[in-house]
Structures are given as C-alpha cells and as structure tokens.
Amino acid sequence: MSFTTYYTASSLDGFIADAKHSLEWLLSRKNDSSGPMGYDGFIAEIGAIVMGANTYQWLLDHDPEAWPYEVPAWVVTHREFETRPGRDIRFTSAPIPDIHRQMADAAGDRKLWVVGGGGLAAAFAEHGLLDEIIVSFAPVTLGSGAPIFPARQELRPVEVALNGELTCARYEVVK
Ligand SMILES: NC(=O)c1ccc[n+]([C@@H]2O[C@H](COP(=O)([O-])OP(=O)(O)OC[C@H]3O[C@@H](n4cnc5c(N)ncnc54)[C@H](OP(=O)(O)O)[C@@H]3O)[C@@H](O)[C@H]2O)c1
C-alpha cells in the first residue's frame, strides 16, 4: 500500500487559506525549502499528487501558465476544467479508494501527496488511506478560512523542526 502524506501549511489556529482563499499570510514567511522538513526533501520522494477543485483553481488564478509539479496529478472535482496540453492532470470524481489505487499505480515505490484541502485529506483518512500529516505552522492566527482537517483524527507526533518562521510538525495517523 502506497504511503500517503498530507503535507500542508497552516495558521496557528488551523486554517490553510484565509476566508478569501488568500495565502498572502503564508507566502511572505521566511523559510528555507532545503532546510529542516522543507519542501525540497519532501517533493523528491513524491510520485503522484491529488488536490481538490479550490486548490487547483487557486493555482490557475495565480498563474494560469505555471504548473509546479512534474509527477502525475489528480484533481477531485465535479466541475468542468479545461485540459492543459503537456501536463499530466486528471480530473476525476471517482471514489477516493479508486483514485488512491490509480495514484499508487502511477507512483511506483514513491509516496503519494494529498496537497489539500482539508476535506479531501479527511476523506482519504476516512477510508484508511492517509498515513501521515506534516504541517508547517505560520506564526499568525486568521480567525476563519479553509480548515486544515475538518474531522476528528488521532495522531502520533514523530518529528518537529523550526524552519525560518515556520514551526514544522510531522504526525503519524493512528488507524
Ligand atoms: N496552506 C497550504 O499549504 C494549502 C495547501 C493546499 C490548499 N490550500 C488552499 O486551501 C484552500 C482549500 O480549499 P478547500 O478547503 O475548499 O478544499 P479543496 O479540496 O481544494 O476544494 C474543495 C472542492 O474540491 C472537490 N472535492 C474535494 N474533496 C472531494 C471529495 N472527497 N469528493 C468529491 N469532490 C471533492 C469539490 O469540488 P466540486 O465543487 O468541483 O465538486 C469541493 O468543492 C484553497 O484556497 C487552497 O488554495 C492551502
């Protein structure tokens, strides 16, 4: 079974985007992508990714031409998005276990990344298909926004690190 991680960044009060879907509160933070628990080491182990429609829309809105991922991607949605030539992006409303199976086949020995949002990560956990949550906490509270994980889930803390302004924590999902 492919190891599946929800790697995200959050405000201290548990929001991964503010009420206007902005990430300005996060993107301005000092951190080292090659430092402790940073993005570079993380992405090197990833073989397939999955995200929800709002996360995909955010990427489109911020740079319609850019696509920062080299591995196959699944976008879970009921909306009609345009296909993008040269990008391996699969739009789907299939059941989560089917998506997970397709991702595992594509990823081989590498890990699967649930990019977000929180509801999608919780749906993977509900099916027993989430192994780990890694959160980089920014030093700010937002008061409202998109929740990091809108479900109850027991976790086991396994690693913490300070990376610039971000406090990073790795948790194993207790199944
Ligand atoms: N801080 C970070 O590191 C980070 C990381 C990722 C995302 N974000 C941001 O956080 C926000 C996340 O938005 P969000 O919480 O609304 O989550 P989202 O998962 O990006 O979008 C929710 C939509 O995705 C589809 N979807 C998600 N789970 C589904 C499921 N199990 N089955 C069927 N469809 C599903 C549905 O789209 P349809 O309406 O098409 O059915 C749903 O309305 C975005 O603004 C994003 O940019 C931040």
Ligand as a Chemical Component Dictionary entry (heavy atoms), coordinates in Angstrom:
data_LIG
# 
_chem_comp.id                   LIG 
_chem_comp.type                 NON-POLYMER 
_chem_comp.pdbx_formal_charge   0 
_chem_comp.three_letter_code    LIG 
# 
loop_
_chem_comp_atom.comp_id 
_chem_comp_atom.atom_id 
_chem_comp_atom.alt_atom_id 
_chem_comp_atom.type_symbol 
_chem_comp_atom.charge 
_chem_comp_atom.model_Cartn_x 
_chem_comp_atom.model_Cartn_y 
_chem_comp_atom.model_Cartn_z 
_chem_comp_atom.pdbx_ordinal 
LIG N1  N1  N 0  -1.704  26.302 3.128  1  
LIG C1  C1  C 0  -1.454  25.379 2.214  2  
LIG O1  O1  O 0  -0.360  24.798 2.201  3  
LIG C2  C2  C 0  -2.521  24.985 1.250  4  
LIG C3  C3  C 0  -2.453  23.756 0.609  5  
LIG C4  C4  C 0  -3.458  23.417 -0.259 6  
LIG C5  C5  C 0  -4.512  24.284 -0.491 7  
LIG N2  N2  N 1  -4.529  25.484 0.124  8  
LIG C6  C6  C 0  -5.662  26.414 -0.091 9  
LIG O2  O2  O 0  -6.686  25.994 0.781  10 
LIG C7  C7  C 0  -7.931  26.150 0.145  11 
LIG C8  C8  C 0  -8.565  24.787 0.099  12 
LIG O3  O3  O 0  -9.866  24.899 -0.312 13 
LIG P1  P1  P 0  -10.984 23.858 0.174  14 
LIG O4  O4  O 0  -10.869 23.626 1.621  15 
LIG O5  O5  O -1 -12.273 24.374 -0.363 16 
LIG O6  O6  O 0  -10.568 22.476 -0.478 17 
LIG P2  P2  P 0  -10.347 21.837 -1.924 18 
LIG O7  O7  O 0  -10.263 20.376 -1.641 19 
LIG O8  O8  O 0  -9.218  22.444 -2.640 20 
LIG O9  O9  O 0  -11.676 22.150 -2.745 21 
LIG C9  C9  C 0  -12.919 21.618 -2.402 22 
LIG C10 C10 C 0  -13.586 21.116 -3.668 23 
LIG O10 O10 O 0  -12.848 20.008 -4.198 24 
LIG C11 C11 C 0  -13.729 18.976 -4.610 25 
LIG N3  N3  N 0  -13.585 17.875 -3.647 26 
LIG C12 C12 C 0  -12.796 17.870 -2.565 27 
LIG N4  N4  N 0  -12.892 16.694 -1.917 28 
LIG C13 C13 C 0  -13.751 15.955 -2.606 29 
LIG C14 C14 C 0  -14.250 14.649 -2.448 30 
LIG N5  N5  N 0  -13.881 13.858 -1.437 31 
LIG N6  N6  N 0  -15.137 14.187 -3.349 32 
LIG C15 C15 C 0  -15.510 14.953 -4.366 33 
LIG N7  N7  N 0  -15.052 16.223 -4.596 34 
LIG C16 C16 C 0  -14.199 16.700 -3.710 35 
LIG C17 C17 C 0  -15.102 19.602 -4.579 36 
LIG O11 O11 O 0  -15.196 20.277 -5.804 37 
LIG P3  P3  P 0  -16.504 20.394 -6.712 38 
LIG O12 O12 O 0  -17.183 21.611 -6.183 39 
LIG O13 O13 O 0  -15.983 20.568 -8.095 40 
LIG O14 O14 O 0  -17.287 19.135 -6.519 41 
LIG C18 C18 C 0  -15.005 20.599 -3.438 42 
LIG O15 O15 O 0  -15.941 21.640 -3.535 43 
LIG C19 C19 C 0  -7.658  26.738 -1.229 44 
LIG O16 O16 O 0  -7.789  28.141 -1.176 45 
LIG C20 C20 C 0  -6.215  26.390 -1.488 46 
LIG O17 O17 O 0  -5.561  27.301 -2.323 47 
LIG C21 C21 C 0  -3.584  25.845 1.004  48 
# 
loop_
_chem_comp_bond.comp_id 
_chem_comp_bond.atom_id_1 
_chem_comp_bond.atom_id_2 
_chem_comp_bond.value_order 
_chem_comp_bond.pdbx_ordinal 
LIG N1  C1  SING 1  
LIG C1  O1  DOUB 2  
LIG C1  C2  SING 3  
LIG C2  C3  SING 4  
LIG C2  C21 DOUB 5  
LIG C3  C4  DOUB 6  
LIG C4  C5  SING 7  
LIG C5  N2  DOUB 8  
LIG N2  C6  SING 9  
LIG N2  C21 SING 10 
LIG C6  O2  SING 11 
LIG C6  C20 SING 12 
LIG O2  C7  SING 13 
LIG C7  C8  SING 14 
LIG C7  C19 SING 15 
LIG C8  O3  SING 16 
LIG O3  P1  SING 17 
LIG P1  O4  DOUB 18 
LIG P1  O5  SING 19 
LIG P1  O6  SING 20 
LIG O6  P2  SING 21 
LIG P2  O7  DOUB 22 
LIG P2  O8  SING 23 
LIG P2  O9  SING 24 
LIG O9  C9  SING 25 
LIG C9  C10 SING 26 
LIG C10 O10 SING 27 
LIG C10 C18 SING 28 
LIG O10 C11 SING 29 
LIG C11 N3  SING 30 
LIG C11 C17 SING 31 
LIG N3  C12 SING 32 
LIG N3  C16 SING 33 
LIG C12 N4  DOUB 34 
LIG N4  C13 SING 35 
LIG C13 C14 SING 36 
LIG C13 C16 DOUB 37 
LIG C14 N5  SING 38 
LIG C14 N6  DOUB 39 
LIG N6  C15 SING 40 
LIG C15 N7  DOUB 41 
LIG N7  C16 SING 42 
LIG C17 O11 SING 43 
LIG C17 C18 SING 44 
LIG O11 P3  SING 45 
LIG P3  O12 DOUB 46 
LIG P3  O13 SING 47 
LIG P3  O14 SING 48 
LIG C18 O15 SING 49 
LIG C19 O16 SING 50 
LIG C19 C20 SING 51 
LIG C20 O17 SING 52 
# 
